[in-house]
Amino acid sequence: MNIKKARAYMNKQLQDEGLRGAYRANIAMLIYDDQTRDQHKEVPAVSTNLSNVEGCNLIADKLIDLIFK
């Protein structure tokens, strides 16, 4: 399956509100957990602060893995 077909398939599947809600919740918690580590006195191995390019790229990689692995 090529990437265009795979994206179309995922888009179609994510029309189901239950599945979409599950993905939304997982993505939201990944971002929330990552961005509130300081408040919980947890030190991440690598900072994924969303205010810098490196951090944005790291969180984007985490999102891609969450959805497609």
PDB file as gemmi writes it, atoms N, CA and C in Angstrom:
CRYST1    1.000    1.000    1.000  90.00  90.00  90.00 P 1                      
ATOM      1  N   MET A   1       0.857  -1.177   0.000  1.00  0.00           N  
ATOM      2  CA  MET A   1       0.000   0.000   0.000  1.00  0.00           C  
ATOM      3  C   MET A   1       0.898   1.233   0.000  1.00  0.00           C  
ATOM      4  N   ASN A   2       0.620   2.180  -0.881  1.00  0.00           N  
ATOM      5  CA  ASN A   2       1.436   3.388  -0.892  1.00  0.00           C  
ATOM      6  C   ASN A   2       0.929   4.379   0.169  1.00  0.00           C  
ATOM      7  N   ILE A   3       1.714   5.398   0.426  1.00  0.00           N  
ATOM      8  CA  ILE A   3       1.399   6.342   1.506  1.00  0.00           C  
ATOM      9  C   ILE A   3       0.085   7.081   1.249  1.00  0.00           C  
ATOM     10  N   LYS A   4      -0.208   7.394   0.007  1.00  0.00           N  
ATOM     11  CA  LYS A   4      -1.455   8.092  -0.313  1.00  0.00           C  
ATOM     12  C   LYS A   4      -2.665   7.232   0.076  1.00  0.00           C  
ATOM     13  N   LYS A   5      -2.617   5.948  -0.260  1.00  0.00           N  
ATOM     14  CA  LYS A   5      -3.708   5.041   0.095  1.00  0.00           C  
ATOM     15  C   LYS A   5      -3.779   4.834   1.603  1.00  0.00           C  
ATOM     16  N   ALA A   6      -2.617   4.732   2.232  1.00  0.00           N  
ATOM     17  CA  ALA A   6      -2.586   4.542   3.689  1.00  0.00           C  
ATOM     18  C   ALA A   6      -3.189   5.748   4.405  1.00  0.00           C  
ATOM     19  N   ARG A   7      -2.853   6.942   3.959  1.00  0.00           N  
ATOM     20  CA  ARG A   7      -3.421   8.152   4.573  1.00  0.00           C  
ATOM     21  C   ARG A   7      -4.928   8.227   4.352  1.00  0.00           C  
ATOM     22  N   ALA A   8      -5.364   7.874   3.154  1.00  0.00           N  
ATOM     23  CA  ALA A   8      -6.799   7.885   2.867  1.00  0.00           C  
ATOM     24  C   ALA A   8      -7.526   6.871   3.753  1.00  0.00           C  
ATOM     25  N   TYR A   9      -6.897   5.703   3.940  1.00  0.00           N  
ATOM     26  CA  TYR A   9      -7.474   4.674   4.805  1.00  0.00           C  
ATOM     27  C   TYR A   9      -7.584   5.170   6.244  1.00  0.00           C  
ATOM     28  N   MET A  10      -6.509   5.748   6.767  1.00  0.00           N  
ATOM     29  CA  MET A  10      -6.539   6.269   8.141  1.00  0.00           C  
ATOM     30  C   MET A  10      -7.591   7.369   8.278  1.00  0.00           C  
ATOM     31  N   ASN A  11      -7.666   8.253   7.291  1.00  0.00           N  
ATOM     32  CA  ASN A  11      -8.660   9.322   7.338  1.00  0.00           C  
ATOM     33  C   ASN A  11     -10.067   8.749   7.405  1.00  0.00           C  
ATOM     34  N   LYS A  12     -10.323   7.728   6.602  1.00  0.00           N  
ATOM     35  CA  LYS A  12     -11.643   7.092   6.604  1.00  0.00           C  
ATOM     36  C   LYS A  12     -11.921   6.444   7.965  1.00  0.00           C  
ATOM     37  N   GLN A  13     -10.942   5.733   8.495  1.00  0.00           N  
ATOM     38  CA  GLN A  13     -11.132   5.059   9.787  1.00  0.00           C  
ATOM     39  C   GLN A  13     -11.356   6.059  10.919  1.00  0.00           C  
ATOM     40  N   LEU A  14     -10.686   7.202  10.832  1.00  0.00           N  
ATOM     41  CA  LEU A  14     -10.810   8.202  11.896  1.00  0.00           C  
ATOM     42  C   LEU A  14     -12.115   8.998  11.824  1.00  0.00           C  
ATOM     43  N   GLN A  15     -12.975   8.663  10.877  1.00  0.00           N  
ATOM     44  CA  GLN A  15     -14.315   9.258  10.853  1.00  0.00           C  
ATOM     45  C   GLN A  15     -15.175   8.643  11.959  1.00  0.00           C  
ATOM     46  N   ASP A  16     -14.802   7.445  12.397  1.00  0.00           N  
ATOM     47  CA  ASP A  16     -15.477   6.802  13.518  1.00  0.00           C  
ATOM     48  C   ASP A  16     -15.127   7.584  14.780  1.00  0.00           C  
ATOM     49  N   GLU A  17     -16.122   8.174  15.412  1.00  0.00           N  
ATOM     50  CA  GLU A  17     -15.869   9.063  16.550  1.00  0.00           C  
ATOM     51  C   GLU A  17     -15.242   8.332  17.736  1.00  0.00           C  
ATOM     52  N   GLY A  18     -15.545   7.063  17.912  1.00  0.00           N  
ATOM     53  CA  GLY A  18     -14.926   6.305  18.994  1.00  0.00           C  
ATOM     54  C   GLY A  18     -13.429   6.146  18.792  1.00  0.00           C  
ATOM     55  N   LEU A  19     -13.044   5.743  17.586  1.00  0.00           N  
ATOM     56  CA  LEU A  19     -11.626   5.588  17.275  1.00  0.00           C  
ATOM     57  C   LEU A  19     -10.917   6.935  17.310  1.00  0.00           C  
ATOM     58  N   ARG A  20     -11.557   7.942  16.724  1.00  0.00           N  
ATOM     59  CA  ARG A  20     -10.971   9.288  16.714  1.00  0.00           C  
ATOM     60  C   ARG A  20     -10.774   9.791  18.141  1.00  0.00           C  
ATOM     61  N   GLY A  21     -11.766   9.561  18.986  1.00  0.00           N  
ATOM     62  CA  GLY A  21     -11.674   9.992  20.381  1.00  0.00           C  
ATOM     63  C   GLY A  21     -10.534   9.302  21.113  1.00  0.00           C  
ATOM     64  N   ALA A  22     -10.340   8.017  20.825  1.00  0.00           N  
ATOM     65  CA  ALA A  22      -9.245   7.278  21.459  1.00  0.00           C  
ATOM     66  C   ALA A  22      -7.893   7.835  21.021  1.00  0.00           C  
ATOM     67  N   TYR A  23      -7.731   8.082  19.724  1.00  0.00           N  
ATOM     68  CA  TYR A  23      -6.480   8.669  19.245  1.00  0.00           C  
ATOM     69  C   TYR A  23      -6.287  10.066  19.829  1.00  0.00           C  
ATOM     70  N   ARG A  24      -7.353  10.868  19.839  1.00  0.00           N  
ATOM     71  CA  ARG A  24      -7.263  12.232  20.377  1.00  0.00           C  
ATOM     72  C   ARG A  24      -6.822  12.194  21.834  1.00  0.00           C  
ATOM     73  N   ALA A  25      -7.405  11.297  22.626  1.00  0.00           N  
ATOM     74  CA  ALA A  25      -7.050  11.203  24.043  1.00  0.00           C  
ATOM     75  C   ALA A  25      -5.596  10.788  24.222  1.00  0.00           C  
ATOM     76  N   ASN A  26      -5.142   9.823  23.442  1.00  0.00           N  
ATOM     77  CA  ASN A  26      -3.750   9.379  23.543  1.00  0.00           C  
ATOM     78  C   ASN A  26      -2.771  10.477  23.134  1.00  0.00           C  
ATOM     79  N   ILE A  27      -3.092  11.197  22.076  1.00  0.00           N  
ATOM     80  CA  ILE A  27      -2.231  12.292  21.637  1.00  0.00           C  
ATOM     81  C   ILE A  27      -2.225  13.411  22.675  1.00  0.00           C  
ATOM     82  N   ALA A  28      -3.400  13.757  23.169  1.00  0.00           N  
ATOM     83  CA  ALA A  28      -3.499  14.825  24.171  1.00  0.00           C  
ATOM     84  C   ALA A  28      -2.701  14.475  25.423  1.00  0.00           C  
ATOM     85  N   MET A  29      -2.796  13.229  25.887  1.00  0.00           N  
ATOM     86  CA  MET A  29      -2.065  12.843  27.093  1.00  0.00           C  
ATOM     87  C   MET A  29      -0.564  12.775  26.855  1.00  0.00           C  
ATOM     88  N   LEU A  30      -0.149  12.360  25.658  1.00  0.00           N  
ATOM     89  CA  LEU A  30       1.274  12.359  25.348  1.00  0.00           C  
ATOM     90  C   LEU A  30       1.826  13.778  25.465  1.00  0.00           C  
ATOM     91  N   ILE A  31       1.119  14.741  24.895  1.00  0.00           N  
ATOM     92  CA  ILE A  31       1.555  16.136  24.958  1.00  0.00           C  
ATOM     93  C   ILE A  31       1.476  16.656  26.390  1.00  0.00           C  
ATOM     94  N   TYR A  32       0.375  16.401  27.065  1.00  0.00           N  
ATOM     95  CA  TYR A  32       0.196  16.875  28.446  1.00  0.00           C  
ATOM     96  C   TYR A  32       1.283  16.319  29.365  1.00  0.00           C  
ATOM     97  N   ASP A  33       1.478  15.016  29.321  1.00  0.00           N  
ATOM     98  CA  ASP A  33       2.495  14.394  30.169  1.00  0.00           C  
ATOM     99  C   ASP A  33       3.873  14.976  29.899  1.00  0.00           C  
ATOM    100  N   ASP A  34       4.185  15.134  28.628  1.00  0.00           N  
ATOM    101  CA  ASP A  34       5.488  15.652  28.253  1.00  0.00           C  
ATOM    102  C   ASP A  34       5.684  17.089  28.742  1.00  0.00           C  
ATOM    103  N   GLN A  35       4.656  17.893  28.629  1.00  0.00           N  
ATOM    104  CA  GLN A  35       4.791  19.308  28.943  1.00  0.00           C  
ATOM    105  C   GLN A  35       4.600  19.638  30.421  1.00  0.00           C  
ATOM    106  N   THR A  36       4.159  18.678  31.218  1.00  0.00           N  
ATOM    107  CA  THR A  36       3.966  18.944  32.651  1.00  0.00           C  
ATOM    108  C   THR A  36       4.952  18.176  33.520  1.00  0.00           C  
ATOM    109  N   ARG A  37       5.977  17.596  32.928  1.00  0.00           N  
ATOM    110  CA  ARG A  37       6.970  16.838  33.697  1.00  0.00           C  
ATOM    111  C   ARG A  37       7.589  17.678  34.809  1.00  0.00           C  
ATOM    112  N   ASP A  38       7.873  18.936  34.527  1.00  0.00           N  
ATOM    113  CA  ASP A  38       8.494  19.801  35.535  1.00  0.00           C  
ATOM    114  C   ASP A  38       7.626  19.905  36.779  1.00  0.00           C  
ATOM    115  N   GLN A  39       6.333  19.990  36.598  1.00  0.00           N  
ATOM    116  CA  GLN A  39       5.414  20.111  37.726  1.00  0.00           C  
ATOM    117  C   GLN A  39       5.403  18.841  38.568  1.00  0.00           C  
ATOM    118  N   HIS A  40       5.730  17.735  37.962  1.00  0.00           N  
ATOM    119  CA  HIS A  40       5.718  16.453  38.664  1.00  0.00           C  
ATOM    120  C   HIS A  40       7.121  16.030  39.088  1.00  0.00           C  
ATOM    121  N   LYS A  41       8.066  16.948  38.938  1.00  0.00           N  
ATOM    122  CA  LYS A  41       9.458  16.712  39.335  1.00  0.00           C  
ATOM    123  C   LYS A  41      10.099  15.549  38.583  1.00  0.00           C  
ATOM    124  N   GLU A  42       9.634  15.314  37.347  1.00  0.00           N  
ATOM    125  CA  GLU A  42      10.223  14.281  36.507  1.00  0.00           C  
ATOM    126  C   GLU A  42      11.161  14.953  35.514  1.00  0.00           C  
ATOM    127  N   VAL A  43      12.284  14.374  35.294  1.00  0.00           N  
ATOM    128  CA  VAL A  43      13.237  14.937  34.346  1.00  0.00           C  
ATOM    129  C   VAL A  43      13.290  14.029  33.117  1.00  0.00           C  
ATOM    130  N   PRO A  44      12.814  14.534  31.963  1.00  0.00           N  
ATOM    131  CA  PRO A  44      12.861  13.699  30.759  1.00  0.00           C  
ATOM    132  C   PRO A  44      14.292  13.505  30.281  1.00  0.00           C  
ATOM    133  N   ALA A  45      14.538  12.398  29.620  1.00  0.00           N  
ATOM    134  CA  ALA A  45      15.866  12.130  29.080  1.00  0.00           C  
ATOM    135  C   ALA A  45      16.244  13.201  28.052  1.00  0.00           C  
ATOM    136  N   VAL A  46      15.265  13.608  27.251  1.00  0.00           N  
ATOM    137  CA  VAL A  46      15.470  14.640  26.238  1.00  0.00           C  
ATOM    138  C   VAL A  46      14.309  15.610  26.326  1.00  0.00           C  
ATOM    139  N   SER A  47      14.616  16.882  26.365  1.00  0.00           N  
ATOM    140  CA  SER A  47      13.566  17.891  26.450  1.00  0.00           C  
ATOM    141  C   SER A  47      12.780  17.957  25.148  1.00  0.00           C  
ATOM    142  N   THR A  48      11.469  17.959  25.260  1.00  0.00           N  
ATOM    143  CA  THR A  48      10.626  18.133  24.073  1.00  0.00           C  
ATOM    144  C   THR A  48       9.800  19.407  24.215  1.00  0.00           C  
ATOM    145  N   ASN A  49      10.425  20.418  24.775  1.00  0.00           N  
ATOM    146  CA  ASN A  49       9.776  21.705  24.937  1.00  0.00           C  
ATOM    147  C   ASN A  49       9.226  22.172  23.588  1.00  0.00           C  
ATOM    148  N   LEU A  50       7.947  22.479  23.547  1.00  0.00           N  
ATOM    149  CA  LEU A  50       7.314  22.853  22.286  1.00  0.00           C  
ATOM    150  C   LEU A  50       7.650  24.273  21.842  1.00  0.00           C  
ATOM    151  N   SER A  51       8.502  24.957  22.588  1.00  0.00           N  
ATOM    152  CA  SER A  51       8.883  26.316  22.188  1.00  0.00           C  
ATOM    153  C   SER A  51      10.208  26.335  21.423  1.00  0.00           C  
ATOM    154  N   ASN A  52      10.754  25.154  21.087  1.00  0.00           N  
ATOM    155  CA  ASN A  52      11.968  25.139  20.268  1.00  0.00           C  
ATOM    156  C   ASN A  52      11.849  24.075  19.178  1.00  0.00           C  
ATOM    157  N   VAL A  53      12.637  24.246  18.136  1.00  0.00           N  
ATOM    158  CA  VAL A  53      12.548  23.364  16.967  1.00  0.00           C  
ATOM    159  C   VAL A  53      12.849  21.913  17.334  1.00  0.00           C  
ATOM    160  N   GLU A  54      13.894  21.698  18.116  1.00  0.00           N  
ATOM    161  CA  GLU A  54      14.263  20.337  18.480  1.00  0.00           C  
ATOM    162  C   GLU A  54      13.139  19.657  19.254  1.00  0.00           C  
ATOM    163  N   GLY A  55      12.569  20.369  20.197  1.00  0.00           N  
ATOM    164  CA  GLY A  55      11.473  19.817  20.991  1.00  0.00           C  
ATOM    165  C   GLY A  55      10.254  19.501  20.147  1.00  0.00           C  
ATOM    166  N   CYS A  56       9.932  20.390  19.227  1.00  0.00           N  
ATOM    167  CA  CYS A  56       8.790  20.151  18.336  1.00  0.00           C  
ATOM    168  C   CYS A  56       9.024  18.928  17.464  1.00  0.00           C  
ATOM    169  N   ASN A  57      10.240  18.766  16.963  1.00  0.00           N  
ATOM    170  CA  ASN A  57      10.549  17.591  16.147  1.00  0.00           C  
ATOM    171  C   ASN A  57      10.462  16.312  16.964  1.00  0.00           C  
ATOM    172  N   LEU A  58      10.920  16.337  18.202  1.00  0.00           N  
ATOM    173  CA  LEU A  58      10.850  15.142  19.045  1.00  0.00           C  
ATOM    174  C   LEU A  58       9.409  14.753  19.344  1.00  0.00           C  
ATOM    175  N   ILE A  59       8.555  15.720  19.677  1.00  0.00           N  
ATOM    176  CA  ILE A  59       7.159  15.386  19.975  1.00  0.00           C  
ATOM    177  C   ILE A  59       6.455  14.922  18.697  1.00  0.00           C  
ATOM    178  N   ALA A  60       6.829  15.492  17.548  1.00  0.00           N  
ATOM    179  CA  ALA A  60       6.247  15.047  16.277  1.00  0.00           C  
ATOM    180  C   ALA A  60       6.609  13.591  16.008  1.00  0.00           C  
ATOM    181  N   ASP A  61       7.857  13.220  16.283  1.00  0.00           N  
ATOM    182  CA  ASP A  61       8.261  11.817  16.114  1.00  0.00           C  
ATOM    183  C   ASP A  61       7.467  10.905  17.047  1.00  0.00           C  
ATOM    184  N   LYS A  62       7.243  11.354  18.275  1.00  0.00           N  
ATOM    185  CA  LYS A  62       6.447  10.558  19.214  1.00  0.00           C  
ATOM    186  C   LYS A  62       5.025  10.371  18.701  1.00  0.00           C  
ATOM    187  N   LEU A  63       4.459  11.423  18.111  1.00  0.00           N  
ATOM    188  CA  LEU A  63       3.095  11.337  17.566  1.00  0.00           C  
ATOM    189  C   LEU A  63       3.037  10.383  16.379  1.00  0.00           C  
ATOM    190  N   ILE A  64       4.008  10.474  15.497  1.00  0.00           N  
ATOM    191  CA  ILE A  64       4.045   9.569  14.345  1.00  0.00           C  
ATOM    192  C   ILE A  64       4.128   8.122  14.826  1.00  0.00           C  
ATOM    193  N   ASP A  65       4.991   7.871  15.798  1.00  0.00           N  
ATOM    194  CA  ASP A  65       5.108   6.507  16.330  1.00  0.00           C  
ATOM    195  C   ASP A  65       3.809   6.060  16.982  1.00  0.00           C  
ATOM    196  N   LEU A  66       3.178   6.948  17.728  1.00  0.00           N  
ATOM    197  CA  LEU A  66       1.928   6.608  18.397  1.00  0.00           C  
ATOM    198  C   LEU A  66       0.857   6.198  17.394  1.00  0.00           C  
ATOM    199  N   ILE A  67       0.773   6.893  16.300  1.00  0.00           N  
ATOM    200  CA  ILE A  67      -0.278   6.630  15.315  1.00  0.00           C  
ATOM    201  C   ILE A  67       0.067   5.467  14.382  1.00  0.00           C  
ATOM    202  N   PHE A  68       1.319   5.367  13.975  1.00  0.00           N  
ATOM    203  CA  PHE A  68       1.639   4.441  12.891  1.00  0.00           C  
ATOM    204  C   PHE A  68       2.444   3.218  13.296  1.00  0.00           C  
ATOM    205  N   LYS A  69       2.861   3.092  14.549  1.00  0.00           N  
ATOM    206  CA  LYS A  69       3.594   1.883  14.942  1.00  0.00           C  
ATOM    207  C   LYS A  69       2.653   0.861  15.520  1.00  0.00           C  
TER     208      LYS A  69                                                      
END                                                                             
